[in-house]
Amino acid sequence: MDPSVNIEHIFLNLLEGGEISAEELKILHAWLESNPDEAEKYADFREIWALASVPENMAESECREGYRQLEKRLRAKRWPVIRMEKQGRLRVPVLAAAVIAGMVIAIGALHLWDSRIIRKERFVVEVPAGSRSVTILPDGTKVTLNGDSKISYDQGYGRSNRNVDLSGEGYFEVVHNARHTFSVCAAGAMVAAHGTVFNVKAYPEDPSVETTLVKGSVSIEIPGHRKERMFLKPSEQFTWLKPVVADDSDKGRVLISKGIDTERYTSWISGRLIIQSELLADLSLRLERKYDVEISFEEQDLKNLRFTGVLEDETIEQVLEVLKITSNLDFKISGREIVLFSCRKTPLTFNSKSIPNEPNLP
């Protein structure tokens, strides 16, 4: 296909009821035929776009119900959601799905926002568990979000500031801007960067916040921490162990690791998980986010098992089978719920196969 052809433009024109030529329609059909996965998403998205068309005279109660149905459909398909949050009366949030050719297309009813408080908007990009999404921010910065993650930014982003809030995990490829520093606020940690590539992992339930620098430079600051602003060089990782108790006496601990293999911490953006002597307690959280499941343990000792290996395109059932044959655990699956339990009461033995299992050292 001619690289100058803009499939996104044709697609949006068609959805919005604009005019497209017979030649453009032919190009779109040819592209969909050669991309069957995108064709299925295209059909789904047209249906959801229709659901999102809100008449101006629709009652607020109907708008809210329509929104709930729309968000339910998006989450069922594990599509990322973009919505607007602001102070004041909420009418209909704006939803979006990153579908055709990886683009993010906003849908909803913008005219229902109260223009008197438009400046208080925050845009939120949210990705459900079991999914990943690539978002291009207004300044061209590329953000890849892992499952069960979200970022938010205000309407002034790219003009008066380049500040984003992160909950979860994000991989940032930052466009340089001498006027405005790019910054990420993640669970209380402030990461500032210019043109650079880095990963931030800051899930609310995790005991630590990690920043891994791939290229460029970043500075990190923990408000109230006794250490001054810290700077990272490529292949270095900053880890902030969150306070155990939520009071002024405990600011947590800070560690900086040098000469690390950054791929171990960033391979998730291509769908791979690199596991290196990882506790099953920690691995289970990564599996929950990757496969959108809930994992529980019948016996707490199983959390101390360690595993090493690489996961790529395996299903959750295949992963559990590998864990089963390389250790003494077994599992039960009921829908999204997975229970891990010991399959025998004899002392633990470890078998180094495709995913070697290592004993937990004291």
N, C-alpha and C positions, 0 to 999 in steps of 0.2 A: 504494500500500500504506500502511496505517496506520503512521505513524512510530514509534508506541509498540510495534509488534511487534518482538521481539528474535529475529532470524534466528539469531544466534550461539547463543543459549540453546537454541532448538529443535534446531539442528544437533548441538550437543554432547550434549544429552539423548539424541538418537537414536543417536549413536555409542557412548555409554556404557551403552546398554541401559536407559535410564530410560524412564518413561512419557511419551508425548506424546498429546494429544487428537487426535481425527479432524480438528478444525478446524485445529490446528497443522500436521498433516500436509498438509492441503489448502493452507495458506499456504506451506509449504516447497516443495511441488510447483509452485505458481504462480510463486513467486520463481525457481526453477530454470528454468522454461520461459521466463521473461522475461529471464534472464541466461544465455545458452547457454555463454559462456566459463566462468562459475562452475560451471555444471552439469558440464562436463567435469572441472574440478578436483575437484568434489565426488565424482565417481565414482572418480577416481584416489586421492583421500584416503581414502575408505572402504576401498579395497584396501590401502593402506599402513597404515592404522590396524589392520587385521586382522593384518598382518605383525608389527606392534609388540606384539601381545598376548602377553606372556610368562608361561607358567605358573610358579607359585612353585617347583615341583620340577624345573624344567629345569636341566640340567647347565650349568656355566659355559662349557664349550667350545661348546655349542649356542647359548648366549646371545650369545657373541661372534660366531659365524657369522651368527646372525640379525641382529645389529647391522650387520655388514658388508654384508649383502644390503639391509638397510633404507636405510643411508646411500647405497649405490650407486644405488638407485631414486630417492632424493631428489635426488641430484646430477645424475642423468640428466635429470630434469625441471627442473633449475635452480631448485629450491626452496631457500630458506634453511634452515639447520640450526641448531638450538639443542642444545647438549650440556652436560653437567656435567663439570667437571674438578676433581680434588682429589688430595691426597696420600693414599697408602695404596692398598689393593687395589681395582682397578676392576672392577666387575661389568658392568652394562649402562648405557651412557650414555643420556641422555634426548634424543630427537630431536624436532624440531618443523618444521612447514611453515606459512608464511604463505600461506593460500589463500583460503578462503571469506570473501568480503566484506572482504578485507584483514586478517583477524585472525590472530594467531599462536596455534596450538593445540599444546600439548605432548603428546607421545605417548611411551610407553616403559614402563618397569617400575620405578617409584620404590621399591617394597618391597624391591628387591635391594640398595639402598644400605646400607652399614654405618652405623647411627645413631650410633656412637661417634665418628665423624669427620665428621659432617654439617656442622659449622661450617667446615670447610676447603674447602667447595665453591666453585667459581667457575662462573658461568653464562656460556656463550660463544654469541654469535649470529654465525653465519658465512654470508656470501652468496657464491655462486660467481660466477665471471666470466660475463658475458652476462646478468646479472640485477640487480634492485634490490629492496630490501625496506624496509618501514616497521615499526619495532618500538616499542612503548610500554613504557617502563621502569616499575618498580613505583611510582615517585613521579608518574607521568603525563607525564614528559618524552618527547617524540617524537623518534625517531632514524631518519633515512633513510640506509641504507647503500648505497653504490655497489658495483658488481661487484668480486669478489675482495677483499672487505673483511670485517673482523670486529671486534666489540667484546666485552669481557668485564667482569664485575662480580661481587662476592662476595655472599654471602647477607645481609650486613648493609646492603646498598644501600637507601637510603631511610629507614633507622632510625638507624644509627650513622655513615653516610657516604653520599656521592653521588659516588663515584669510579668511572670507567670507563677501561679501556685500549682504545685504538684502533689497529688496523693496517689501512691502506687509507684510504678516504674516507668521512666521515660528515657529515650535515647535522643540527644539533641545535636543537630548539625546546624550551628549558629552562623548566620550571615553577619559579616562585620559591619559595624556602624559606629563611627568615631564619636557621634553625638550622644548616643544612648547605650549604656552598658546593658547587656542581656543578663537578667537575673532570674533564678528559680528559688522560690520559697518552698521548702519541703520539710514538713514536720518540725518547724522551728529553725532549721538550718538554712542559711542564705548562701547560695552559690552564684557567683558573678563571673561572667565570661564575655570575651569579645568574639572574634571569629574563631571558633573552636568546635571540637567534637567530644562529647562526654556523656556519661550515663549516670542517672540518679535513681537510686532505689530507696523509696521512703513509704512503705506500706504502714498504715496506722498500727496494725497489730504486730509488726516486726519490732524486735528489741533494739534495732540499730538503723541508722541512715548511712547509705554508702554512696560516694561519688567516685566514679572511675574515669580518669582522663585518658582519652585516646589520642588526641591531637590538640596542639595549641596550649593555652594556659587558663586556669581558673583560680579564683580566690574563694575561700569559704570562711564564713563567720557564724558562730553560734552566739546569738544575743545573750549577754549575761555570763558567758563562759570566761574563765580567767585568761585563757589564751587569746592573743590578738589574732587578726585575720591571717589565715594560713593559705599558702600558695602551693598548687600542684604542678608538676611537670608531667609530660607524657609517660604512660605506663606506671603511674602512681595512683594509689587509691586512698581516699579519706574515709574513715569510719568513725561515726559518732555513736557510742553506746548510750542510749537514752537513759535519763535518770530513773533510778529504781523507785524512788518516792517523789511525788510531785510537790516539792517545796524548795525554798531558796537555798537550802544547805547542800543540795545535790544537783550539780550541773551536768552529770554524766562524764564519760571518759572519751578522749579523742586519740585515735591511732592513725598513723600514716604509713602505708606499705609501699615500698619501692620495688621497681623491676618486676611488676606483676604481668601475667599473661592477660591482656585486656579482653581477648576473645572469650575467655571463660565467663566473663561478666556481661558480654554484649552479644553473644551468639543467639540469644533469644529473638533478636530482631529478624533473623532468618528462619525461625522456627526450631532451632536446635537448643538443647539444654546440655551443657557440659557439666558433669557431676564429678567432683574430686574429693574423695573421702568425706562425703557429706552425711551428716546425721539424718536418719529417716524422719525425725521430727521436722527438720528444715526442708527436706526434700518433699515431704507431703504437702507443705504449703505451696511449693512451686508447681506441683502436680495439680493441686486444686485450681490454681490460676490458669494453668495451661489447658486443662480439660473441663473446667467448669463443673467440678465435683466437690463433694464434702467427704473428708477422710477422718475417721475416728479410730481409736486404739482400744481394744479390749484389755490389753496388758501394756502398762506404761513402759516396761523394760524394752519393748520393741522400738521405742523412739531413739534408743541409743545405738541401734545398728547403723553401720556406715556403708555407703555404696560409692562406687566409682564407675563412670561410663559416659556414654553419649546417647541422648535421645533425639530422634529426628521425626520421622513420620509415623511412629508406632501409635496404635490406639492405646487407650488407658488399660484395656484388658491385656494387651500384649506386654505393656510395661509391668503390670502386676504379676503376670506369669513369669517374667524374667526375675523379678524380685523374689518370687516364690521358690524358683529352682536354685537360687544362689543363697538362700538363707533358710531359716526355720519358720518363716511366716506363711500364712495363708490369708485368704480374703473372701468376703461376701459382698456382692453388689446388689443393690436394690434401687433402681432408677439412678439418681445422682449421688446416692449415699453409698459409701464404701467403708466396710469395717475390716480392720486388720487384726489378726489374732495369731497366736503361736500354734503351729500345727503339731508340735510334740513338746513334751515336758523334759526331754533329755537336754544336757548341756548344749549350748550353741556351737555349731560348726560352720565353717565358712568355705565356700567353694568359688574359686576365681575362674569364672567363665566369661561370657560376653559383658556382664557387668560385675566385676569382682566385688566381693563383700569383705569388708575389713572389720576386725573386732574393735570395739571402743576401748582405747587405751586409757588407763587411769591418769 
